[in-house]
């Protein structure tokens, strides 16, 4: 059975712990502690079966196990038990005097030995004797045969015939006239078709290169045109005037300005399917989209001071 001993950590040594021990400052306690942080009847240590428990008695400063305040708790070995400000380590160890020894009788020993001894095994039967296998009788000697003369070596003609295929050689098929068939070449039409395809591919590549170059050269003009059309749709007069050349600001009549403004304001976007550039001049041909019907439009732009500006607008020309 386990006995409880409290090893001081930050407190005085305590009396031995009995099965029911009250800890406190009261002289009637089994374990008297004079520290002011300990209540008169602080906690009770009691044994329940083979386990030890600590039960707080409503102390002022509390009872703690491993820094946790408890009302009651089973104690484990090496836990820290604290009463107020006094700390102790729980030491549980077996009491050798409490161990009950079982008497050992000589008769019981003999019985156990007899029960543990396995019965003797029966003697093993001797292995059967191997019966000798009779040897087969030797065959009678064969009569001496007359020695045959060695075969004659083949003649030179016979040796040559050994490497000649059996039977007559298959005749090689001959075309009429005796000449072997000639390999059939490609038709001239095939080579003409190949040449045409190559030319078309080369033209397509050149068109793509030229078209890409024109697109890049006119990209700035197209961006300026889209921006100017957006200003017209939003009625931004200052931006519209800034995106036009001085000549175009005074060239169109009032009726032309009204027609251009109405057509652009009724659209949502523009698509330019033809672009051309000549130094500082660019022409964009396309349609206004997003309105009741596509409206053909041609914009001419001039680069002034490094900036593309609209120099002319024509409607209704595809």
C-alpha positions in Angstrom: 0.0 0.0 0.0 1.2 3.5 -0.8 2.2 6.0 1.9 2.2 9.7 1.5 5.1 12.0 2.3 5.2 15.8 1.6 8.7 16.9 0.6 9.2 20.7 1.4 9.7 23.0 -1.6 9.0 26.4 0.0 7.9 25.5 3.5 8.9 23.8 6.7 9.1 20.1 7.1 5.7 18.5 8.1 4.8 15.7 10.4 4.1 12.2 8.9 0.8 12.0 7.1 -1.8 9.6 8.6 -4.8 8.1 6.8 -6.8 11.1 7.9 -4.7 14.2 8.5 -6.0 17.8 8.9 -3.5 20.5 7.9 -3.8 24.0 9.5 -2.7 26.4 12.2 -5.2 25.0 14.8 -3.3 23.0 17.5 -6.0 20.2 17.1 -4.8 19.5 13.6 -2.8 16.4 12.9 -0.3 18.5 10.9 0.2 21.9 12.5 1.6 24.8 10.3 2.3 28.2 11.8 2.5 30.1 8.6 0.1 33.1 8.3 -1.0 32.2 4.8 -2.4 28.9 6.1 -6.0 28.8 7.5 -6.7 27.4 11.0 -8.3 24.3 9.3 -6.9 24.6 5.8 -7.2 21.2 4.1 -7.6 17.5 4.9 -5.4 14.7 3.5 -7.2 11.4 3.4 -6.7 7.9 2.1 -9.4 6.4 -0.1 -8.6 2.8 -0.8 -5.1 2.8 -2.3 -5.3 6.5 -3.4 -4.6 9.7 -1.5 -6.8 12.7 -1.8 -6.6 16.3 -0.7 -9.8 18.2 0.3 -9.9 21.9 0.8 -11.7 23.1 4.0 -12.8 26.5 2.7 -9.4 28.0 3.3 -8.8 31.7 2.8 -5.8 31.4 0.5 -6.8 28.2 -1.2 -5.3 24.8 -1.9 -3.5 24.2 -5.2 -2.2 21.2 -7.1 0.3 22.0 -9.9 -0.8 25.7 -9.6 -4.5 24.9 -10.1 -6.9 25.8 -7.3 -9.0 22.8 -6.3 -11.8 21.8 -4.0 -10.6 18.2 -3.8 -8.3 16.1 -6.0 -6.5 12.8 -6.1 -2.8 13.2 -5.6 -0.2 11.7 -8.0 3.5 11.2 -7.5 5.7 14.3 -8.0 2.8 16.8 -8.1 3.2 20.1 -6.4 0.8 20.6 -3.5 0.5 24.1 -2.0 -1.3 25.3 1.1 -1.5 29.1 0.9 2.2 30.2 0.3 3.7 26.8 1.4 4.6 24.4 -1.4 5.4 20.6 -1.1 6.2 17.8 -3.6 4.0 14.7 -3.4 6.0 11.6 -2.7 4.1 8.3 -2.9 5.9 5.1 -2.3 5.0 1.5 -1.4 5.1 0.5 2.2 7.1 -2.8 2.3 5.5 -3.7 5.7 2.1 -3.6 4.1 3.0 -6.3 1.6 1.3 -9.6 2.6 3.6 -12.6 2.0 1.9 -15.8 0.9 3.3 -18.8 2.8 5.1 -21.3 0.7 4.5 -25.0 1.5 6.9 -27.8 0.5 4.0 -30.0 -0.6 2.7 -27.3 -2.9 6.1 -27.0 -4.4 6.2 -30.7 -5.2 2.7 -30.5 -6.7 3.7 -27.6 -8.8 6.9 -29.3 -10.0 5.0 -32.4 -10.8 2.4 -30.5 -12.7 5.0 -28.5 -14.6 7.0 -31.6 -15.6 5.8 -32.8 -19.0 5.3 -36.6 -19.4 8.2 -38.5 -20.9 8.0 -39.0 -24.6 7.7 -42.5 -26.0 10.9 -43.9 -27.4 11.3 -43.2 -31.0 11.0 -46.1 -33.4 14.2 -47.1 -35.1 14.3 -46.0 -38.8 13.6 -48.8 -41.2 16.6 -50.4 -42.8 17.1 -49.4 -46.4 16.6 -52.3 -48.8 19.5 -52.4 -51.2 18.5 -51.8 -54.7 19.7 -54.6 -57.0 22.0 -53.6 -59.7 20.9 -54.3 -63.3 22.8 -57.1 -65.0 25.4 -56.0 -67.4 24.3 -56.4 -71.1 26.0 -59.1 -73.0 28.9 -58.0 -75.1 28.1 -57.2 -78.7 29.7 -59.2 -81.3 32.5 -57.6 -83.1 31.3 -56.0 -86.3 33.4 -56.1 -89.3 35.2 -52.8 -89.6 33.8 -50.8 -92.4 36.1 -48.8 -94.7 36.1 -45.1 -94.0 33.9 -43.1 -96.4 35.6 -41.7 -99.4 36.0 -37.9 -99.4 33.6 -36.1 -101.7 34.9 -35.1 -105.1 35.4 -31.4 -106.1 32.3 -31.6 -108.3 30.2 -33.0 -105.4 31.4 -30.4 -103.0 30.5 -27.7 -105.5 27.0 -29.1 -105.9 26.4 -28.9 -102.1 26.1 -25.1 -102.3 24.0 -25.1 -105.4 20.2 -24.6 -104.7 18.1 -27.6 -105.4 16.0 -27.4 -108.5 16.3 -25.0 -111.4 16.6 -21.3 -110.6 13.4 -19.3 -110.9 13.5 -17.1 -114.0 13.5 -13.4 -113.5 10.3 -11.8 -114.9 11.0 -9.7 -117.9 8.9 -6.9 -119.3 8.1 -7.0 -123.0 11.1 -5.9 -124.9 13.4 -7.4 -122.3 14.0 -4.2 -120.2 13.2 -4.2 -116.4 10.2 -2.1 -115.3 11.1 1.5 -114.6 10.0 3.3 -111.4 7.0 5.5 -111.8 7.8 9.1 -110.9 5.5 11.9 -109.7 3.2 13.5 -112.2 4.1 17.0 -113.4 0.8 18.2 -112.2 1.8 17.2 -108.7 4.9 19.4 -108.8 2.9 22.3 -110.2 0.4 22.0 -107.4 3.3 22.0 -104.8 4.8 25.1 -106.4 1.5 27.0 -106.3 0.9 26.1 -102.7 4.4 27.4 -101.9 3.8 30.7 -103.7 0.4 31.2 -101.9 2.1 30.5 -98.6 4.8 33.0 -99.3 2.3 35.6 -100.4 0.3 35.1 -97.2 3.4 35.5 -95.1 4.4 38.7 -96.9 0.8 40.0 -96.5 0.9 39.3 -92.8 4.2 41.0 -92.4 3.1 44.1 -94.4 -0.3 44.2 -92.6 1.4 43.9 -89.3 3.7 46.7 -90.1 0.8 49.0 -91.3 -1.1 48.1 -88.1 1.8 49.1 -85.9 2.5 52.3 -87.9 -1.2 53.4 -87.6 -1.8 52.3 -84.0 -1.1 55.7 -82.6 -3.5 57.3 -85.1 -6.2 54.7 -84.4 -5.9 55.2 -80.6 -6.2 59.0 -81.1 -9.3 58.5 -83.4 -11.0 56.3 -80.8 -10.3 58.8 -78.0 -11.6 61.7 -80.1 -14.8 59.8 -81.0 -15.3 59.1 -77.3 -15.0 62.8 -76.4 -17.6 63.6 -79.1 -20.0 61.0 -77.6 -19.6 62.5 -74.1 -20.0 66.1 -75.3 -16.5 67.1 -74.0 -16.0 70.2 -76.1 -12.6 71.1 -74.8 -11.2 67.6 -75.4 -12.9 67.5 -78.9 -11.3 70.8 -79.9 -7.9 69.7 -78.6 -8.0 66.5 -80.7 -8.6 68.5 -84.0 -6.3 70.4 -86.2 -6.8 74.2 -86.4 -7.8 73.9 -90.0 -10.5 71.3 -89.2 -11.9 73.4 -86.4 -13.1 76.1 -89.0 -13.5 74.1 -92.2 -16.8 72.2 -91.8 -20.1 74.1 -92.0 -22.6 74.1 -89.2 -24.8 71.6 -90.9 -21.8 69.2 -91.4 -20.8 69.6 -87.8 -24.3 68.8 -86.7 -24.5 65.7 -88.9 -21.0 64.4 -87.7 -21.9 65.0 -84.1 -25.3 63.3 -84.4 -23.9 60.2 -86.1 -21.0 59.8 -83.6 -23.2 60.4 -80.6 -25.7 57.7 -81.8 -22.9 55.1 -81.9 -21.0 53.1 -79.2 -17.8 52.2 -80.9 -15.9 52.3 -84.3 -14.2 49.6 -86.3 -11.5 50.5 -88.8 -10.9 47.7 -91.3 -8.6 49.8 -93.6 -5.6 51.8 -92.4 -2.9 53.6 -94.4 -0.1 55.9 -93.3 2.1 58.3 -95.3 4.7 59.9 -93.1 2.7 62.3 -90.8 -0.7 61.6 -92.4 -3.0 58.6 -91.8 -6.4 57.5 -93.2 -8.7 55.2 -91.3 -11.8 53.7 -93.0 -14.4 51.8 -91.0 -17.9 52.0 -89.6 -19.6 53.4 -86.5 -21.2 50.5 -84.6 -23.7 50.2 -81.8 -26.3 52.5 -83.4 -29.5 51.7 -85.3 -27.4 50.7 -88.3 -23.6 50.7 -89.1 -22.5 54.1 -90.3 -19.6 54.2 -92.7 -16.9 56.8 -91.7 -13.5 57.9 -92.9 -11.2 59.8 -90.6 -8.0 61.6 -91.8 -5.4 62.5 -89.2 -2.3 64.6 -89.2 0.5 64.4 -86.7 1.2 67.8 -85.2 3.9 68.2 -82.6 4.2 64.5 -82.2 0.4 64.1 -81.6 -2.1 62.7 -84.0 -5.1 65.0 -84.5 -8.3 64.6 -86.6 -8.1 66.7 -89.8 -11.2 65.6 -91.6 -14.3 63.4 -91.1 -16.4 62.0 -93.9 -19.7 60.1 -93.3 -21.5 57.7 -95.6 -18.5 56.5 -97.6 -17.6 52.8 -97.5 
